[in-house]
Amino acid sequence: MRRDASETVDRGDFPGEVTPWDRPDWRAEALDWAGAALAAHGLDESGPREVRLRPWSVLVRFSVGAAGPVWFKANPPASAFEAGLTRALADWVPGSTLRPLAVDAARGRALLPDGGPLFRQVLDEDRGGDGPRAWETVLGRYADLQRSLLPHTPEIEELGVPGARTAELPGILDRMLAENTALDDTDRRALHALRPRFADWCAELAGTGIGDTLDHSDLHEAQLFAPGPGRFTFFDWGDASVTHPFCSLLVPARAAARRYGPEVLPRLRDAYLEPWTGDGLTPEELRRAAGLAWRLAAIGRVSAWGRFFPAAPSGTDGGTDGGGVPGETGDADRARWLRELLTRPPL
């Protein structure tokens, strides 16, 4: 690995945050690891690096000539499972996710090929108004991916992916309410009053017969690649959990509704549910289950907040799924998502 390679560093809205990249020993060791992994594939650095530092990841783009860019990603301890999960997904659902060039699961790092244009870029350039139809295709493919992963759910949990099983969500909610310091008294009383109904929703959803499996938890238009017409690659699994699969619908549906309006929501829901129609449930029962999961999905978003590097404070920008503002505490972000439980789903 070239020690003299020029680099640009992007810290986004977090100019003062400390990540492992700021430690010379960590940075040198990570570059050595990445260099050895590149060499094992006959690749070598050939241009400037682009470094993207956030409280939740270190991302380095390496130029490697005609082979295109290669990406190094390092996760904090709380999402270190992503490296091993990415490797496993490449075997379980080949073609739907990135196949890493190298993985160090113990240290939560991976070297990844470039996935092509982001889906967001494709939507931005859409001239024919086909964006909602493209989202329908994406959600159908993602549902197929989740169905393929149902037999692997125990293995996914063994990789360290956090568990938020549907039947266990009431207890998880109790813990989240007890730990959160940003909820005001009014919201806390309302959430405690909601708790019996919340437990009923969980029991009803668990009783549908559709098992828990991998939930990406943050599947917006910048979390998948669109390398060619009708082709999609899902990535960035650091917010994932094991819960009811329908919880995955919340973030992409909201992202699409912000872009195209709420009238697209029924189409997107039904496109996502279509692969599940062979499981003995009627369309009405599936739609009822999707509405329940939409509400319960807030728990996954609460769980994902705080998966930061130990030196990083808890303030974040809320991501692209409609979150907060720079400087908010992690508890404020978690409180915002807990309040979502009080909101009636739009479907």
C-alpha positions in Angstrom: 0.0 0.0 0.0 1.4 3.4 -1.0 2.2 5.4 2.1 2.5 8.6 0.0 -0.9 8.3 -1.7 -2.8 11.6 -1.6 -6.2 11.6 0.0 -9.2 13.7 0.6 -11.1 13.3 3.9 -14.9 13.9 4.1 -16.2 14.2 7.7 -19.7 15.4 6.6 -21.5 17.1 9.4 -19.1 15.7 12.0 -15.9 17.8 11.6 -14.8 17.2 15.3 -15.7 13.5 15.6 -12.9 11.1 16.4 -12.8 7.7 14.6 -10.2 5.0 14.5 -8.8 6.6 11.3 -7.5 9.4 13.4 -5.1 7.0 15.2 -1.9 6.6 13.2 -1.4 3.0 14.4 -4.9 1.9 13.5 -4.7 3.7 10.1 -1.4 2.1 9.2 -2.5 -1.4 10.2 -5.8 -1.0 8.3 -3.9 0.2 5.2 -1.5 -2.7 5.4 -4.4 -5.1 5.6 -6.2 -3.5 2.7 -3.0 -3.5 0.7 -2.4 -7.2 1.3 -5.9 -8.0 0.3 -5.6 -5.9 -2.9 -2.4 -7.7 -3.8 -4.0 -11.1 -3.3 -6.3 -10.1 -6.1 -3.5 -8.8 -8.3 -4.5 -5.1 -7.6 -2.5 -2.1 -6.5 -3.3 1.4 -5.6 -3.0 3.7 -8.6 -4.5 7.1 -7.6 -5.7 9.3 -4.8 -7.8 7.9 -1.9 -11.1 9.3 -0.8 -11.8 8.8 2.9 -15.3 9.2 4.4 -15.4 9.3 8.2 -18.7 9.1 10.2 -19.4 8.1 13.8 -20.7 4.8 12.4 -18.1 3.8 9.8 -14.8 4.4 8.2 -15.0 4.2 4.4 -12.0 4.4 2.1 -12.2 4.5 -1.7 -9.1 3.1 -3.4 -8.3 3.7 -7.1 -7.0 0.5 -8.6 -6.7 1.4 -12.3 -8.9 -0.2 -14.9 -10.4 -2.6 -12.4 -12.4 0.4 -11.0 -12.6 1.6 -7.4 -12.4 -0.8 -4.4 -13.8 0.2 -1.0 -12.5 -0.5 2.5 -15.1 -0.4 5.3 -14.6 -0.6 9.0 -17.5 -0.8 11.5 -17.8 0.0 15.2 -18.0 -2.9 17.6 -21.8 -2.7 17.8 -22.1 -3.3 14.0 -18.9 -5.3 13.5 -21.2 -8.2 12.4 -21.7 -6.5 9.0 -18.4 -7.8 7.6 -19.2 -11.4 8.3 -22.8 -11.0 7.3 -21.8 -9.5 4.0 -19.6 -12.5 3.3 -22.4 -14.9 4.2 -25.0 -13.1 2.2 -22.8 -13.4 -0.9 -23.0 -17.2 -0.5 -26.7 -17.4 0.5 -28.2 -14.9 -2.0 -25.5 -14.6 -4.7 -26.0 -11.8 -7.1 -28.3 -9.8 -4.7 -25.5 -8.5 -2.5 -21.8 -7.5 -2.9 -19.3 -10.3 -2.7 -16.4 -9.0 -0.6 -12.8 -9.3 -1.8 -11.6 -9.8 1.8 -13.2 -9.9 5.2 -11.8 -9.6 8.7 -14.9 -10.5 10.7 -13.2 -10.3 14.1 -12.3 -6.7 13.5 -15.4 -5.7 11.6 -13.8 -4.7 8.3 -14.2 -5.7 4.7 -12.8 -4.9 1.3 -15.6 -4.5 -1.3 -15.9 -4.1 -5.0 -17.6 -1.1 -6.5 -21.3 -1.8 -7.0 -22.0 0.7 -9.8 -24.5 3.6 -9.7 -26.6 4.1 -6.6 -30.3 3.6 -7.0 -30.7 7.2 -5.9 -28.7 8.4 -8.9 -30.9 6.3 -11.3 -34.0 7.9 -9.8 -32.5 11.4 -10.0 -31.9 10.8 -13.7 -35.2 9.3 -14.4 -36.9 11.1 -17.4 -39.7 8.7 -18.0 -41.4 8.7 -14.6 -40.6 5.1 -14.0 -39.3 5.6 -10.5 -42.3 4.1 -8.6 -42.3 1.1 -10.9 -38.5 0.7 -10.2 -39.3 0.8 -6.5 -41.9 -1.9 -7.0 -39.3 -4.1 -8.6 -36.8 -3.4 -5.8 -39.2 -4.3 -3.1 -40.3 -7.5 -4.8 -36.6 -8.6 -5.2 -35.9 -7.7 -1.6 -38.9 -9.8 -0.4 -37.5 -12.7 -2.5 -34.1 -12.2 -0.7 -35.7 -12.3 2.7 -37.7 -15.4 1.9 -34.4 -17.1 0.7 -32.9 -16.2 4.1 -35.6 -17.7 6.3 -33.7 -21.0 6.7 -30.6 -19.1 7.6 -32.1 -17.1 10.5 -30.2 -19.0 13.2 -26.9 -18.6 11.4 -27.6 -14.9 10.9 -28.0 -14.5 14.7 -24.8 -16.5 15.2 -23.0 -13.9 13.2 -23.8 -11.4 15.8 -26.7 -9.6 14.1 -28.9 -8.2 16.9 -32.1 -10.1 17.7 -35.4 -8.3 17.9 -37.7 -11.2 17.5 -41.3 -10.3 17.1 -42.5 -12.1 20.3 -39.7 -10.4 22.2 -40.5 -6.8 21.1 -42.7 -5.9 24.2 -39.7 -6.6 26.5 -37.4 -4.7 24.2 -39.8 -1.7 24.3 -39.9 -1.8 28.1 -36.1 -1.6 28.2 -35.9 1.2 25.6 -38.5 3.2 27.6 -36.6 2.7 30.8 -33.2 3.7 29.3 -34.3 6.7 27.3 -33.7 10.1 29.0 -35.1 12.3 26.2 -38.8 11.4 26.3 -40.9 14.0 28.0 -43.5 13.0 30.6 -46.4 13.3 28.1 -44.8 11.0 25.6 -43.7 8.5 28.3 -47.2 8.2 29.7 -48.6 7.8 26.1 -46.1 5.0 25.3 -46.8 3.2 28.6 -50.5 3.4 27.9 -49.8 2.0 24.4 -47.9 -1.0 25.8 -50.8 -3.4 26.1 -51.9 -2.8 22.5 -48.3 -3.0 21.4 -48.1 -6.5 22.9 -51.3 -7.5 21.1 -49.8 -6.3 17.8 -46.7 -8.3 18.4 -48.7 -11.4 19.2 -50.9 -11.0 16.2 -47.9 -10.5 13.9 -46.0 -13.4 15.4 -49.1 -15.6 14.8 -49.3 -15.0 11.1 -46.8 -17.9 10.6 -44.2 -15.8 8.7 -41.0 -16.3 10.6 -38.5 -13.7 11.7 -35.5 -13.1 9.5 -33.1 -10.4 8.4 -34.4 -6.8 8.3 -32.0 -4.4 6.7 -33.7 -1.7 8.8 -32.5 1.3 6.7 -33.2 0.3 3.0 -33.4 3.7 1.4 -32.4 4.7 -2.2 -28.7 5.2 -1.2 -28.4 1.7 0.3 -28.7 -0.2 -3.0 -26.9 -0.2 -6.3 -28.5 -0.3 -9.7 -25.7 -1.6 -12.0 -28.0 -2.1 -15.0 -31.6 -2.2 -16.1 -33.6 -4.3 -13.7 -30.5 -5.2 -11.7 -30.2 -4.3 -8.0 -27.6 -5.0 -5.3 -28.4 -4.5 -1.6 -25.6 -3.3 0.7 -24.8 -1.5 4.0 -26.2 -4.0 6.6 -24.8 -2.2 9.7 -28.3 -1.3 11.0 -29.7 -4.8 10.5 -31.5 -7.0 13.0 -33.4 -10.2 13.1 -37.1 -9.5 13.4 -40.3 -9.8 11.4 -39.4 -9.3 7.7 -42.2 -6.9 7.0 -40.6 -4.3 9.3 -38.3 -3.7 6.3 -41.1 -1.9 4.4 -41.1 1.2 6.6 -37.9 3.0 5.4 -38.1 2.3 1.6 -41.8 3.1 1.4 -41.3 6.4 3.3 -38.3 7.3 1.0 -40.4 6.7 -2.1 -43.4 8.6 -0.7 -41.2 11.6 -0.1 -40.1 11.6 -3.7 -43.4 10.6 -5.4 -46.1 11.3 -3.0 -48.1 9.1 -0.6 -50.3 7.8 -3.4 -47.6 5.3 -4.3 -47.7 3.6 -1.0 -50.4 0.9 -1.7 -48.6 -0.1 -4.9 -45.3 -0.4 -3.1 -46.8 -2.4 -0.3 -48.5 -4.8 -2.6 -45.3 -5.2 -4.7 -43.4 -6.2 -1.5 -46.2 -8.5 -0.4 -46.6 -10.4 -3.7 -43.7 -12.9 -3.0 -45.4 -13.8 0.3 -48.8 -14.7 -1.2 -47.9 -18.4 -1.3 -47.8 -18.8 2.5 -51.5 -19.4 3.0 -52.4 -15.8 4.0 -55.0 -13.8 2.1 -54.1 -10.5 0.6 -56.2 -8.8 3.3 -54.3 -10.7 6.0 -50.9 -9.8 4.4 -51.9 -6.1 4.3 -53.0 -6.2 7.9 -49.6 -7.8 8.8 -47.8 -5.1 6.8 -49.6 -2.3 8.7 -48.7 -3.9 12.1 -45.0 -4.3 11.0 -44.9 -0.7 9.8 -45.6 0.5 13.3 -43.3 -2.1 15.0 -40.4 -1.2 12.7 -39.7 1.8 14.8 -38.1 -0.5 17.4 -35.4 -1.5 14.8 -34.6 2.1 14.1 -34.3 2.8 17.9 -32.0 -0.2 18.2 -29.7 1.0 15.3 -29.0 4.4 16.9 -25.9 4.4 18.9 -23.9 1.8 16.9 -21.0 4.3 16.8 -17.3 4.1 17.4 -16.6 4.3 21.1 -14.8 7.7 20.8 -17.8 9.3 18.9 -20.5 11.2 20.8 -24.1 10.3 20.3 -25.1 13.2 18.0 -26.0 12.2 14.5 -27.6 13.8 11.5 -30.5 11.3 11.3 -29.5 9.7 8.0 -31.6 9.9 4.9 -34.7 8.2 6.3 -36.2 11.4 7.6 -34.2 11.8 10.7 -32.9 14.6 13.0 -30.4 17.4 12.8 -26.7 17.6 13.5 -26.0 17.8 17.2 -29.0 15.9 18.5 -28.2 13.3 21.1 -28.6 9.7 20.5 -31.4 9.6 23.1 -33.2 12.3 21.2 -33.1 10.3 18.0 -34.2 7.2 19.8 -37.0 9.2 21.4 -38.1 10.5 18.0 -38.5 6.9 16.8 -40.2 5.8 19.9 -42.8 8.5 19.3 -43.4 6.9 15.9 -45.2 4.1 17.7 -47.9 6.6 18.5 -48.6 7.4 14.9 -51.1 5.6 12.8 -49.5 4.0 9.7 -50.5 5.5 6.4 -51.4 2.0 5.1 
